[in-house]
Amino acid sequence: MEWKNPLPPLVNGAIDWLQQNIQPDMKIFEYGSGTSTLFFSKFVKTLISVEHEKKLYERVLDQLNHFKKMTIVRAFFRYEYIPPEECFFSFPYSHESFGTTDKKYLYHNFKNYVFYIKNFTSFDLVLINGRARASCIKTALPKIRKGGYLILNNSLKFEYIDAINTFLNNYPRINFTNDNDQTTIWTIN
């Protein structure tokens, strides 16, 4: 299946912001893949993306390879499938647990997925739209260059409030909201 005109699954105002602020020399990291991966691959210099769901990973990889053949892909991309690890404990959700609130992954952690960003120096933008988002916030923040951006999709969800208050409260933010969702963009200065 082919996505004709892929746009990130964010609130419309955040998509507009991206279209106005994405620069060709940017390095982007994203937790969670899909149409955002395809969108970024057409406009930026470097794209590193991780995905935990095998079927989505294969679908996006197929589309990226199709884009590459059509010379639509501009970015150097590194796209990794990193499934969650099974564990014997179920910890309460927090930025320390590497867990998710999805009951499907109750006895799993996403530590390898979250820590993958540590393999790289710095990024201009990090999009968090995957699993273990609170842990992703904590781990990604030191990897964002000064003046770079952290984007959190579904930022109104209660399970992200502690990580937002702990790590992001001192940074300027823009909230883009619609009737039932919010995407927030922080400038890391």
N, C-alpha and C positions, 0 to 999 in steps of 0.2 A: 504494500500500500504506500502511496506517495502523498506527502503533504505538499500541496501546491504553493501556498503562501504562508509559511510557518511564522507564527507570532508567539512570544512567550505567554504562558497561561497566567498572566498577572492582571490586576485591575487596569482598565483602559488608560488612565492617567499615567500609570507607571510605564506602560508600553510607549506612550507618547514621549515621556521623559527619556527612555532608552533611545528611541529613534533620534532625538535631538542631541543626546550626549555621548553616544557611542563614537569612538574615534578609531581609525584604522590601525593605530599602533598599540591598541590596548591589549593587555593580558587579562583574561577572565578565567575564573574558576567557578564551577557550578556543582552544587550538591543536588542531585536529581536531574534527570535529563528528559528530553522530549522535544517539543517544538521550540523551546528556548535554545537548545543545542543547535538545531538547524538554523535558527535565526542568527545566532552569534557567529556561526561558522562562515557566514557570508560577508561579515563586516569587520572582523577584528584580526589582529596579528596572531594571537595565541589563545587557544581554548582548551582547558583541561576540565573534563567532566567525569563524574562518578555516578553510577546507577546501581541500585541494589536488586532490581527486578529483572530477571533474565529475559523474559519475552519483550519487554520494552527496550532493553539494551539491544537486543538483536534487531528489532524494528528500526531503531534510530541509527544503528550502525549501517544497516542496509541502505537507509536513506542518505546518510553521510557519504557512503561510497558512491551512490548514484550521483549526488551533487558533485563529488570530486571528478567523476568521469565527464560530467557536463561542464567542468571548470567553473562551477558556481561557488565551490568552497574556496575561500580566501585564506582562512586561518590554518596555521599549523595546529592540528588537534591531537589530543591524547584522550582517549575515551576508554574508561575502565569499568568492567563489571565487578563489583565488590559486594558479594552477598553478606548478610548478617551471620554472626557466629552464634551457634547454640550455646547456652549457658544453663547452669543448674539453678540459678537464682533469678528472681524477678525483682529488680530494685525499683523504688519509687522514681517516677520520671523527674529528672533534673539535668542540669548541665554537666553533672559529674557521672551520670549513669550510662551514657551512650545508648540509651533506650528510646523507645517510641511508645506512644499511647495506643497504637494500633494493636488490638488484642491478638491479631494474627502472629505478632512477633513478641508475645509475652515473655518467652524464655529465650530471647535472643539479645545480642548487643551489636552495635554498629561501630565499634571502636576502630577497626581497620578502615572502614568507610570514612569516618570522621577524620582520622589521622592522615589520610592520604595526602592532604594538602601540605603536610609537613615535609614532603619530598621536594618542595619547590621554594624559591626565594620569596618573591612577592607578586602581588596582583593589583591591578587597577580597580577591579570590581570582583566581588564574590556574590553570587546568587545562591540563596539558601531556599530550596524548594523541594527538599527530599526528606529523608528520615533523620531522626535524632537531632532536630533543629537546634535545640538549646545547647547541646554539646558542640554542634557545628559553629554556633555563634562564638563560643568561648575559644575554640581552636582556630578559627579563621581570622579572628580579629588581629592578632600579631602579624599575619601574613598579608595584610592590606597596606599598601604604601600610603604615606601621608598624602592626603587629598583624594584618596581613593574612596570607593563606595562599597557598602554592604547592603544588599537588598534581601529583605525577608518577606516571603509571600505568606499570606494568611496570618498576618502579624497581630490580629486581634485575639487569637486563640489563647485561652487562659494558661496553657502549659508553657508558653514562651515568656510570660510576664516576668518571672524571676530572672531569667537570663537577660532579658532586655533591661530590666532595672539594675542588674548587677554589672553588666558590661557595656551597655550602649547609652545609658541615660545622659552622659556628658557630651554626646556628639549631636550636632545639628541633624535634624530629620525632616523629611517630607512624607506625609501620609497621603496615600491615594486610596479613596474609599468609594465603594458602590453600595448598593442596597444590602449586601450580605457578606462582604469581604473587604479586606484591606491589605495593601502592599505598602511597606515602609522602606524608604531609602535613607540611610545614614551616610553622612560625609565624615570620613575618618581623618580628623585633623590633628 
